[in-house]
Amino acid sequence: MKPLLLILPLALGGCVVGTVAKTAVDVVTLPVKVASAGVDAATTSQAEADQKRGREMRRQDEERGKQLRMAQARCRKGKALPTDNCEAIVR
């Protein structure tokens, strides 16, 4: 029984050393992770910029289509606005 009690602290010592080493690595790498996350949040990649521009262009196209359909409906009903060019709007 005594040999087991003598070996037990040595066997558990590796767990403590491993935990301390992992904690030390985490403490050292944490500032780097925080800084890189901040830089990533503050900067926009070219792909992200392209996606944003594409979404904005699609939104503008949808709005123009909506306005055109509304103008067509007004022209058909004879309630055109002064800004509607009913002759140019294809029915």
Secondary structure, DSSP 8 states (H G I E B T S, - for coil): -HHHHHHHHHHHHHHHHHHHHHHHHHHHHHHHHHHHHHHHHH---HHHHHHHHHHHHHHHHHHHHHHHHHHHHHHHHT---TT--TTTS--
